[in-house]
Amino acid sequence: MSEHYEVLARKYRPHNFKELVGQTHTIRTLVNALDSDNLHHGFLFTGTRGVGKTTIARIFAKSVNCEEGVSSNPCGKCATCIEIDKGQSVDLIELDAASHTGVDHMREILDNAQYTPTKNLYKIYLIDEVHMLSKSSFNALLKTLEEPPSHIKFLLATTDPKKLPITILSRCLQFNLNKLSHDEILNHLKFVMNEENLKFDDNALSKIAEFGNGSMRDALSLLDQSISFGNGSVVEKDLKEMLGLVNHDEISNLASLVCDRDAEKILLFVKEMAHKGENLSNALKDLTSLFHKISIAQIINDEKQFSPELMDLANQFTAQDLQLYYQIAINGQKDMSLSPSEQIGLEMTLLRMITFHPNFEVGEKKTLDLNHSVSLKKSPSKDNSKASSTSSNKQSDISIKEVNHLDIKSQDGWEKIITQLDFNGAAKMLVKNTVFKSLIDQNLTLTLSEEFVNLHTTKTEGSIRNALHKIYPALVVMIEPGETNGSSLSQKESVKNKQIQKQTENQFLSDDGLQELQEVFKSQVDLKSIKSIKESDNV
């Protein structure tokens, strides 16, 4: 490659709104505002890395300062447009808040805001990762942001808008940039490869788009690496070697083995993958993605839209099995880092898919016979072996379904689960305010009292799910807001506590000595101060 090689993320950075990929709602708003010359003084662009926050800000800067006039389509040829593209414009002040958090630096910059632009119509402040500013710096910024001079525009970008003071948020137009879709990234990667006149496989670019995870910059950086690795071409074979990916055919075969619930073949298959040096963590991720694709194919059921191979897999699985396997695969990915090895982690995850299947019973595929044979070998005498045999036979009558699958039919059963499992903090308060609605094929649906909907966050739901999965790994939990009509455990406890408190008050107030004191001192007892002895001990 040339010594002046320019990385693809910079070389193919959009120079106008028409070249931008995705973010349609943001572009539409900005284009209308620019074309009507109805511009706010402060703009905040939020979103994850690589979705176009600073790119949009730079295009906006060109749009308002282009020498041909304010419009949504800057010429890109005048001196101002070229200077902004090269990062050499004196009237575009770019600041990385992550490395300039101090208030002194911010004040120095803002002190110059009162002066008119050197050569352009507007002086523009582009502050990246603005949430990294200190409290004092925010205060300094706020002073100028409240009443900015007419020649100033503020363009703020952040990946974490929750850390911004509400005073800053309220003075800016906020644009939330979405992650780019897989197809948006893939189509752009194809465009880049065609422009570069390089060879590529569609499957390889699709995998790169997937690894981009919504970030165009991440995808282009990986594409750069792939081009170097493949010496000017991007093919699936090279990408697999570079990233340690597993062949799609192998993942499809593994899915079929899981469907057949053949433990011996599954263990042998994993052993062969490990022997070949495959990345087993990626294999589990690919298997999880395949379960998702199969589920989509089942629901849509369009042979024209999906490959014959995928439709064949869709016909092998039931919808319930796919939900079970997907959930176990997701949890298995979390456990991979804690496993003694990748091979053990993958094997145990796959064995869970088999043993937690509703139709599985001990001995179905001879996967648990080893446990019984070991216990018999350890028996030191015939008498003990007889007892062990009796115990073993009794244990074989209990299916995994009965031990590891939730089986409740009413609110009473759900309340026993609440009291038995280790729920903590907000998660405990949330479950105590839920009412059992239904349990179908390990899909548990709960009704949450509308008064406590604010507790239903991603964090609390994850905490509830983790506590349940310690005992019931196959369980899928759905929490819906609604009327609980006093039936939740918390509401019952509240009623019971009020009854106990009322009894305590009546017992206390009926005391003859207390009544005499009230009469002598012409006073009354503060009912809130009345507590049972147990409550007093806990204070």
JOTAGI-V655023 format. One record per residue. N is the residue number from 1. PHI is phi as a letter, one per 30 degrees, with the letter a starting at -180 (none if undefined). Layout:
N|PHI / N|PHI
This chain:
1|none / 2|d / 3|d / 4|c / 5|e / 6|c / 7|e / 8|d / 9|d / 10|d / 11|d / 12|c / 13|d / 14|e / 15|c / 16|a / 17|d / 18|d / 19|d / 20|d / 21|c / 22|i / 23|h / 24|e / 25|d / 26|d / 27|d / 28|d / 29|d / 30|d / 31|d / 32|d / 33|d / 34|d / 35|d / 36|c / 37|h / 38|c / 39|c / 40|d / 41|d / 42|b / 43|b / 44|b / 45|c / 46|c / 47|l / 48|d / 49|d / 50|i / 51|c / 52|j / 53|d / 54|d / 55|d / 56|d / 57|d / 58|d / 59|d / 60|d / 61|d / 62|d / 63|d / 64|d / 65|c / 66|e / 67|d / 68|d / 69|j / 70|d / 71|a / 72|d / 73|b / 74|d / 75|d / 76|i / 77|c / 78|d / 79|d / 80|d / 81|d / 82|d / 83|d / 84|d / 85|d / 86|d / 87|i / 88|c / 89|d / 90|d / 91|c / 92|c / 93|c / 94|c / 95|b / 96|c / 97|d / 98|d / 99|c / 100|b / 101|d / 102|d / 103|d / 104|d / 105|d / 106|d / 107|d / 108|d / 109|d / 110|d / 111|d / 112|d / 113|d / 114|d / 115|d / 116|d / 117|e / 118|d / 119|b / 120|c / 121|d / 122|b / 123|c / 124|c / 125|c / 126|c / 127|c / 128|d / 129|h / 130|d / 131|d / 132|d / 133|d / 134|d / 135|d / 136|d / 137|d / 138|d / 139|d / 140|d / 141|d / 142|d / 143|e / 144|d / 145|d / 146|d / 147|b / 148|d / 149|d / 150|d / 151|c / 152|c / 153|b / 154|c / 155|c / 156|c / 157|b / 158|a / 159|c / 160|b / 161|d / 162|d / 163|d / 164|d / 165|d / 166|d / 167|d / 168|d / 169|e / 170|d / 171|c / 172|b / 173|d / 174|c / 175|b / 176|c / 177|d / 178|d / 179|d / 180|d / 181|d / 182|e / 183|d / 184|d / 185|d / 186|e / 187|d / 188|d / 189|d / 190|d / 191|e / 192|d / 193|d / 194|d / 195|d / 196|d / 197|h / 198|c / 199|d / 200|a / 201|c / 202|e / 203|d / 204|d / 205|d / 206|d / 207|d / 208|d / 209|d / 210|d / 211|d / 212|d / 213|h / 214|i / 215|c / 216|d / 217|d / 218|d / 219|d / 220|d / 221|d / 222|d / 223|d / 224|e / 225|d / 226|d / 227|d / 228|d / 229|d / 230|c / 231|h / 232|j / 233|b / 234|b / 235|b / 236|d / 237|d / 238|d / 239|d / 240|d / 241|d / 242|d / 243|c / 244|i / 245|d / 246|c / 247|e / 248|e / 249|d / 250|d / 251|d / 252|d / 253|d / 254|d / 255|d / 256|d / 257|d / 258|d / 259|d / 260|d / 261|h / 262|c / 263|d / 264|d / 265|d / 266|d / 267|d / 268|d / 269|d / 270|d / 271|d / 272|d / 273|d / 274|d / 275|d / 276|d / 277|i / 278|d / 279|d / 280|d / 281|d / 282|d / 283|d / 284|d / 285|d / 286|d / 287|d / 288|d / 289|d / 290|d / 291|e / 292|d / 293|d / 294|d / 295|d / 296|d / 297|d / 298|d / 299|d / 300|d / 301|h / 302|b / 303|d / 304|d / 305|d / 306|b / 307|d / 308|e / 309|d / 310|d / 311|d / 312|d / 313|d / 314|d / 315|d / 316|d / 317|c / 318|c / 319|d / 320|d / 321|d / 322|d / 323|d / 324|d / 325|d / 326|d / 327|d / 328|d / 329|d / 330|d / 331|d / 332|d / 333|d / 334|d / 335|d / 336|e / 337|d / 338|c / 339|d / 340|e / 341|a / 342|d / 343|d / 344|d / 345|d / 346|d / 347|d / 348|d / 349|d / 350|d / 351|d / 352|d / 353|e / 354|d / 355|d / 356|c / 357|d / 358|e / 359|c / 360|d / 361|b / 362|e / 363|j / 364|e / 365|c / 366|i / 367|d / 368|c / 369|d / 370|d / 371|d / 372|d / 373|d / 374|d / 375|d / 376|d / 377|d / 378|d / 379|d / 380|d / 381|b / 382|d / 383|d / 384|d / 385|d / 386|d / 387|d / 388|d / 389|d / 390|d / 391|d / 392|d / 393|d / 394|d / 395|d / 396|d / 397|d / 398|c / 399|d / 400|d / 401|e / 402|d / 403|d / 404|c / 405|c / 406|d / 407|b / 408|b / 409|b / 410|a / 411|d / 412|d / 413|d / 414|d / 415|d / 416|d / 417|d / 418|e / 419|d / 420|d / 421|d / 422|c / 423|d / 424|b / 425|h / 426|d / 427|d / 428|d / 429|d / 430|d / 431|d / 432|d / 433|c / 434|c / 435|b / 436|d / 437|c / 438|a / 439|b / 440|b / 441|h / 442|i / 443|c / 444|c / 445|c / 446|b / 447|c / 448|c / 449|e / 450|d / 451|d / 452|c / 453|d / 454|d / 455|d / 456|d / 457|c / 458|e / 459|d / 460|d / 461|d / 462|d / 463|d / 464|d / 465|d / 466|d / 467|d / 468|d / 469|d / 470|d / 471|c / 472|b / 473|d / 474|d / 475|d / 476|c / 477|c / 478|b / 479|c / 480|c / 481|d / 482|l / 483|d / 484|c / 485|h / 486|i / 487|c / 488|d / 489|d / 490|d / 491|d / 492|d / 493|d / 494|d / 495|d / 496|d / 497|d / 498|d / 499|d / 500|d / 501|d / 502|d / 503|d / 504|d / 505|d / 506|d / 507|d / 508|d / 509|d / 510|d / 511|d / 512|d / 513|d / 514|d / 515|d / 516|d / 517|d / 518|d / 519|d / 520|d / 521|c / 522|h / 523|b / 524|b / 525|d / 526|d / 527|d / 528|d / 529|d / 530|d / 531|b / 532|d / 533|e / 534|d / 535|d / 536|d / 537|d / 538|d / 539|d
